[in-house]
Amino acid sequence: MINRSLFPRGYLFTLFGIAVGVAGLLALGAMAERITRFIQGGDRFVLGQISVAGEGIGMGTGFTAGGLLPRFKIQEIARVPGVAAVQAQVMLPLNTTQSHFLTLTQELVLGLDLTVPTPNRHYGELPVRAGRFLRDGDRGAIVVGTDFAAARGLRVGGTLRLGEKDFSVVGVLDKTLTAPDRMAFVTIEDARGMWLQRDPMLGRAFGGGTGTLAPEDLNTGAAVAWQPGVKPDELANRIKATVSGINVTIPGELSRLLQTSTAFFSSLLLGIGSLGLLIGGLSLSNVVTAAMFERIRDFGIKRALGATDLQLLREVLGEALAVSIGGSGVGVVLAWVIGWGIERHVIHEGQQLFVFSSRLLLFALAFSLLLGMLAATYATLRITRISPAEAIRRGA
């Protein structure tokens, strides 16, 4: 037997309407949260190091895109006052046929000189979910980001073929919600070997026996760390003025450029959030208000029997609170199921479209409760202005 006091007439419809509104709000909010995390992660990365690349255009990509950055240039950078460490890097696109324009979403292979500690202050140690990170002396070993691994079904102990060489997966990173999720990390020696295989002209230069180039000269760029108390932008300008023949990115300028270039995404986030609030708010408030007006006859009878306006308001708010909580819970589950279903169809591309953060869930719950109680209060005040006889007649 259903308790009508807990489940008034129209309860299931009301519950479904609230669930749809909350699910829409959460789904749009989760997409906005994903974009926000990605932009924030990119900004933290560029502010954590000074990126240097060789002049010109070469096979490299990403923040260290450029021509060759030979060993003697890296040594010159290391001698600039204020420099704490310089890590040579080789950053290559996984797929050479893919455009290099959107490097933040491109799958990359990053070769690291592991004799130098990671210079990035914000990503000194990437979180490893399974296995371990690379060590100096590793050969044929690879660590992959979580989306990179999920797109290929890779696990620790598995094998990934890059070019003409098979790599053993020794680690899978935990999710960072930014660029490392779509990257593969190898030692710089292995990355240099991949570069030589991809660039026949470069291979002939090394195989010509001229002695002008050594393996240590094969770098697409370097990451520079600064000493405590040194301002990174000032140090980057000092490196640019001291060392010729290189491209130096100023962390502060690159951060502002990134924020400017992602202004569209910021506007998109605002639009998504506003749309989610509008859809969720209208759906929830209209459904609750309609449910209260459906019970106008019940309220008229109770007022005729002596119920006060305060007693009616207390009853309505209690029911609205229960219905809003139940509908919100169903909406959370519905949004999660929608997100899970969509990501199952795109995960082979290494993408994550939704981030259901705790702050988003708490906001959606508080938002639905507040709107539900406001809608119920509005409906009750409208009903109490009608005489009991008129309320009974309208509800008949």
C-alpha positions in Angstrom: 0.0 0.0 0.0 1.5 3.4 -1.1 1.5 6.1 1.6 -0.2 9.0 -0.1 1.2 11.5 2.4 4.7 10.6 1.3 3.8 10.1 -2.3 1.1 12.6 -3.3 -0.7 12.6 -6.6 1.6 13.3 -9.5 4.7 12.3 -7.4 6.2 10.0 -10.1 5.8 12.6 -12.8 7.3 15.2 -10.5 10.1 13.0 -9.7 10.8 12.2 -13.3 10.6 15.9 -14.3 13.1 16.9 -11.5 15.4 14.1 -12.5 15.5 15.2 -16.2 16.2 18.8 -15.1 19.0 17.8 -12.7 20.5 15.4 -15.3 20.6 18.1 -17.9 22.2 20.5 -15.5 24.8 17.9 -14.4 25.6 16.7 -17.9 26.3 20.2 -19.2 28.1 21.1 -16.0 30.3 18.0 -16.2 31.3 19.0 -19.8 32.1 22.5 -18.6 34.1 21.1 -15.7 36.2 18.9 -18.1 37.1 21.9 -20.3 38.0 24.0 -17.2 40.3 21.3 -15.8 42.0 20.9 -19.2 42.6 24.7 -19.5 43.8 25.0 -15.9 46.2 22.1 -16.4 47.7 23.6 -19.5 48.2 26.9 -17.7 49.9 25.3 -14.7 52.2 23.4 -17.1 53.4 26.5 -18.9 53.9 28.4 -15.7 56.0 25.6 -14.2 59.0 25.8 -16.5 60.7 27.8 -19.2 60.5 26.0 -22.6 63.3 26.5 -25.1 63.5 25.2 -28.7 65.9 25.4 -31.6 65.3 27.9 -34.3 63.3 27.0 -37.3 60.8 24.3 -38.0 61.5 20.6 -37.5 59.9 17.3 -36.5 59.2 18.5 -33.0 55.9 19.5 -31.7 54.2 20.9 -28.6 55.8 23.5 -26.4 59.3 22.5 -27.6 58.5 22.7 -31.3 61.4 23.8 -33.5 64.5 22.8 -35.2 67.5 21.1 -33.6 68.6 22.3 -30.2 72.3 21.1 -30.0 74.1 20.1 -26.9 76.3 23.1 -26.8 73.3 25.4 -26.7 71.9 23.5 -23.8 75.2 24.0 -22.0 75.1 27.7 -22.7 71.6 27.9 -21.2 72.8 26.0 -18.1 75.5 28.7 -17.5 73.0 31.6 -17.5 72.8 33.0 -13.9 69.6 31.9 -12.2 69.2 28.6 -14.1 68.9 25.6 -11.8 68.7 22.8 -14.4 68.1 22.2 -18.1 66.5 19.0 -19.2 66.9 18.1 -22.9 63.7 16.8 -24.5 62.5 15.3 -27.8 58.8 15.8 -28.3 57.3 14.1 -31.4 53.8 13.6 -32.7 52.6 10.0 -32.4 50.9 10.3 -35.8 53.0 12.3 -38.3 50.0 12.8 -40.6 48.0 14.7 -37.9 47.9 18.4 -37.9 50.2 20.0 -35.2 47.8 23.0 -34.7 45.9 21.6 -31.7 48.9 20.2 -29.8 47.1 20.3 -26.5 44.8 17.5 -27.7 47.3 15.7 -29.9 48.8 12.4 -28.9 52.5 13.0 -28.3 55.7 11.0 -27.6 58.0 12.8 -25.2 61.6 11.7 -24.7 63.2 12.8 -21.4 66.8 13.1 -20.3 66.4 11.2 -17.1 69.9 12.2 -15.9 68.3 15.6 -15.0 65.4 15.9 -12.5 62.1 17.0 -14.0 62.3 20.8 -14.0 58.6 21.6 -14.1 57.6 22.9 -10.7 54.0 22.0 -11.0 54.5 18.5 -12.5 57.7 17.4 -10.8 56.3 13.9 -10.4 53.5 12.6 -12.6 51.1 10.4 -10.7 51.6 6.7 -11.6 48.5 4.5 -11.3 50.1 1.2 -12.1 53.7 0.1 -12.5 56.5 2.7 -12.3 57.9 5.8 -14.1 60.9 5.7 -16.3 64.4 5.4 -14.9 67.8 6.4 -16.2 69.1 3.6 -18.3 65.8 2.2 -19.4 65.7 1.2 -23.1 62.6 0.0 -24.9 60.5 1.0 -21.9 57.4 3.3 -22.1 55.0 5.0 -19.7 51.6 6.0 -21.1 48.9 8.4 -20.0 45.6 7.0 -18.9 43.6 8.1 -22.0 46.4 6.9 -24.2 46.4 3.5 -22.5 42.6 3.2 -22.5 42.4 4.0 -26.2 44.7 1.0 -27.0 43.8 -1.3 -24.1 47.4 -1.1 -22.7 48.4 -2.4 -19.3 51.7 -2.8 -17.5 53.6 -5.6 -19.1 52.0 -5.0 -22.5 53.7 -4.1 -25.7 53.3 -1.0 -27.9 54.9 -0.7 -31.3 56.2 2.7 -32.3 57.8 2.9 -35.7 60.0 -0.1 -36.1 60.5 -0.8 -32.4 58.4 -2.6 -29.8 58.2 -0.9 -26.4 57.3 -2.6 -23.1 54.8 -0.7 -21.0 56.3 -0.3 -17.5 53.8 2.2 -16.2 50.4 3.8 -16.7 49.8 7.3 -15.3 46.9 8.3 -13.2 44.4 10.7 -14.7 45.6 14.3 -14.7 42.8 15.7 -16.9 45.3 17.5 -19.0 47.9 16.9 -21.7 49.9 14.0 -20.1 46.7 11.8 -20.3 47.3 11.6 -24.1 51.1 11.3 -24.0 53.6 8.5 -24.1 56.9 8.9 -22.3 60.2 7.2 -23.3 63.9 7.9 -22.6 65.5 10.5 -24.7 67.8 7.9 -26.3 64.8 6.0 -27.6 63.0 9.2 -28.8 66.2 10.1 -30.7 66.1 6.8 -32.4 62.5 7.3 -33.4 63.3 10.7 -34.8 66.1 9.4 -36.9 63.8 6.7 -38.4 61.2 9.3 -39.3 63.5 11.9 -40.8 65.7 10.3 -43.6 67.7 13.5 -44.1 68.6 13.7 -40.5 69.5 10.0 -40.6 71.9 10.6 -43.5 73.5 13.6 -41.7 74.3 11.3 -38.7 75.4 8.5 -41.0 77.6 10.6 -43.2 80.6 10.3 -40.9 81.2 14.1 -40.9 81.4 14.1 -37.1 79.6 17.4 -36.9 76.6 16.0 -35.1 76.4 13.7 -32.1 73.4 11.8 -30.6 73.3 14.4 -27.8 72.6 17.1 -30.4 69.3 15.5 -31.3 66.9 17.6 -29.2 63.7 19.4 -30.2 63.9 21.5 -27.1 64.6 21.8 -23.4 62.8 22.5 -20.2 64.5 25.0 -17.9 64.1 25.2 -14.1 65.0 28.4 -12.1 66.7 28.8 -8.8 64.7 29.8 -5.7 64.0 33.5 -5.6 64.4 34.0 -9.4 61.6 35.4 -11.4 60.9 33.1 -14.3 59.9 35.8 -16.8 63.1 37.8 -16.1 65.2 34.6 -16.4 63.6 33.7 -19.7 64.4 37.2 -21.1 67.9 36.8 -19.8 68.3 33.5 -21.6 66.9 35.0 -24.8 69.4 37.9 -24.6 72.4 35.7 -23.7 72.0 32.7 -25.9 71.6 33.2 -29.6 69.9 30.9 -32.1 67.1 29.6 -29.8 63.4 30.3 -29.3 62.5 31.0 -25.6 59.0 31.1 -24.3 58.2 33.5 -21.5 56.0 31.6 -19.0 53.9 34.6 -18.1 53.4 35.6 -21.8 52.6 32.1 -22.8 50.1 31.8 -20.0 48.4 35.0 -21.1 48.5 33.8 -24.7 46.9 30.5 -23.7 44.2 32.3 -21.8 43.5 34.6 -24.7 43.4 31.7 -27.2 41.0 29.8 -25.0 38.7 32.8 -24.5 36.2 31.1 -26.8 36.2 28.1 -24.4 35.7 30.4 -21.4 32.7 32.0 -23.2 31.5 28.5 -24.0 31.7 27.5 -20.4 29.6 30.5 -19.4 27.0 29.6 -22.0 27.0 25.9 -21.0 26.5 26.9 -17.3 23.8 29.4 -18.1 22.0 26.9 -20.3 22.2 24.2 -17.7 20.8 26.5 -15.0 18.0 27.6 -17.3 17.0 24.1 -18.4 17.3 22.6 -14.9 15.7 25.6 -13.2 12.7 25.8 -15.4 12.1 22.1 -15.5 12.4 21.7 -11.7 10.4 24.8 -10.7 7.6 24.2 -13.3 7.2 20.5 -12.3 7.1 21.2 -8.6 4.7 24.2 -9.0 2.4 22.0 -11.2 2.5 19.2 -8.7 1.4 21.6 -5.9 -1.5 23.1 -8.0 -2.7 19.6 -8.7 -3.4 19.2 -5.0 -5.4 22.4 -4.8 -8.5 20.5 -3.8 -6.7 18.7 -1.0 -5.5 22.1 0.3 -8.9 23.6 0.0 -10.4 20.8 2.1 -7.7 21.1 4.8 -8.2 24.9 5.0 -12.0 24.3 5.3 -11.3 21.9 8.2 -9.2 24.6 10.0 -5.7 24.1 8.7 -3.6 27.4 8.9 -1.5 28.8 6.1 1.6 28.0 8.1 0.6 24.4 8.5 0.0 24.1 4.8 3.3 25.7 4.0 5.1 23.4 6.4 3.4 20.3 4.8 4.2 21.5 1.2 7.8 22.4 2.0 8.3 18.9 3.5 6.9 17.2 0.5 8.8 19.4 -1.9 12.0 18.7 0.0 11.5 14.9 -0.2 10.5 15.0 -3.9 13.5 17.3 -4.7 16.0 15.0 -2.9 14.5 11.9 -4.6 14.5 13.6 -8.0 18.0 14.9 -7.6 19.3 11.5 -6.7 17.6 9.9 -9.8 19.0 12.8 -11.9 22.5 12.2 -10.7 22.3 8.6 -11.6 20.7 9.4 -15.0 23.5 12.0 -15.8 26.2 9.5 -14.8 24.6 6.8 -17.0 24.4 9.2 -19.9 28.0 10.2 -19.5 29.2 6.6 -19.1 27.3 5.6 -22.2 28.7 8.4 -24.3 32.3 7.8 -23.2 32.0 4.1 -24.0 31.6 5.1 -27.6 34.4 7.7 -27.7 36.9 6.1 -25.3 38.7 4.4 -28.2 39.8 7.9 -29.2 41.3 8.5 -25.8 38.7 11.1 -24.8 37.0 12.0 -21.6 34.0 14.3 -22.0 32.6 14.5 -18.5 34.0 15.2 -15.0 31.4 14.8 -12.3 33.3 16.6 -9.5 32.1 16.8 -5.9 31.5 20.5 -6.1 29.3 20.1 -9.2 27.2 17.4 -7.4 26.8 19.5 -4.3 25.8 22.5 -6.4 23.2 20.6 -8.3 21.8 19.2 -5.1 21.6 22.6 -3.4 20.3 24.2 -6.5 17.4 21.7 -6.9 16.5 21.9 -3.2 16.4 25.7 -3.3 14.4 25.9 -6.4 12.0 23.2 -5.3 11.3 24.9 -2.0 10.9 28.3 -3.7 8.5 26.8 -6.3 6.5 25.1 -3.5 6.4 28.3 -1.5 5.1 30.3 -4.5 2.4 27.7 -5.2 1.3 27.6 -1.6 1.1 31.4 -1.3 -1.0 31.4 -4.5 -3.3 28.7 -3.2 -3.8 30.4 0.2 -5.1 33.5 -1.5 -8.0 31.4 -2.9 -11.0 30.7 -0.6 -11.4 27.1 0.5 -14.7 26.7 -1.5 -13.0 28.1 -4.7 -10.0 25.8 -4.2 -12.3 22.7 -3.8 -14.3 23.7 -6.9 -11.2 24.2 -9.0 -9.8 20.9 -8.0 -13.0 18.9 -8.5 
